[in-house]
Amino acid sequence: MEEKLLSCYEAIATASGRMLDAARAADWEALVNAESDCTALINEARNLRNVWNCSASGEARRLYALRKVMADDAEIRALMQPWLLKLEGTLAGQPGNSRQGGSGD
């Protein structure tokens, strides 16, 4: 059971890596697909975690996977920030990026 739980955490880390690759390539559809995979795996891990605790070595593997997911998430957020600011400006009816002065300043 522990191996199944750890495999699930490692699969989450792999899915977050796919999300990061998609964000780097500005492939938003692939990002959404990988995010869906990641969400399903997270739910599976939660269910497994509720019934099983890891050994010390297993906990180290779990934490390694979680740290990778967190690092991937931070980079994805940094990559998406300019796109989100542009989208925010577009939705507000402003051309360009309104928070950075746009092109009309």
N, C-alpha and C positions, 0 to 999 in steps of 0.2 A: 504493500500500500504506500509506503514511504517513497518508493521509486516512482510510482505513478504520480504522486504529488510533486515530486521534484522535476519529473519530466514535464509536467504541466507548467511549472514556473519557468523552465528553460524554453518551452514553446512560447510562452508569453514574451520572453526576452527576444526570441527570434522574430516574432510578429512585430515587436516594437522596432526591431532593426529594419524590417520591411517598410514600416511606416516612415522611418527616418530616410531610407533610400528614396521612397516616393516623394517625400517633402523636398529633398535635395534636387530631385528631378522636376519639381513642380507638377507632379502627376497626382492631382487631387483625387481622381477616381480611385487610383491604386491605394492612396492613403486611406480613403474611406473604407475600402474593402479590407485592408490590413487591420484597420481599427475595429471593424466588425469581428474579425477573427480573434483579435486580442480581447475584446469584450467577452466573447463566448468562453475563451480560455480562463479569463479572470473569474468568471462565474463558476466554472468548473473547479478552479483552485480553491475558491471560498468554500464550496461544498466539501471538498476533500479536507481542507484545513480544519473544518469544524469537527471532523471525526478522527483526525490523526495528527499527532505532533511529530516533528522531525528529531532525529538524533543530532548530536552536536555537529557531526560532519555534514549531515543533511541540511541543517540550519545554515551552515556556511555556504553551501551551494545555493540555497534559497535566497540568502542575502546578496550573493554575487549577482544572481539573476535580477533581483529587484534593483540593485544599484545600476545595472546596465539599462534597465527600463527607465529609471529616473534620469540618467544621463541622456538617453535617446529623447525622452520627453522634453528636456530642457532645450536640446538643439532643435527639435521640431518646432517648439514655440518660438525660438529665435528666428528660424527660417520663415515662419508664417506671419510674424509680426508686421513686416512691410505690406504683405498682401492684405492682412486684416485691416490695416490703417487705410489702404487704398479703397477697400470695399466699404469701410465706414464712411469715407468721403463720398463715394459714389452713391450710397444709400441716402446720404444727407443732401444729395443734389449738387455736390461740389465736384468739379473736375480735379483730378490729381489727388495729392495727399494733403488734406487740409491741415493736419497737425504739423507738417513741416514746411508750411508756407505756400505750397503749391507752385505753379509755374507763373502765376499772375502777379507775384510780389516784386 
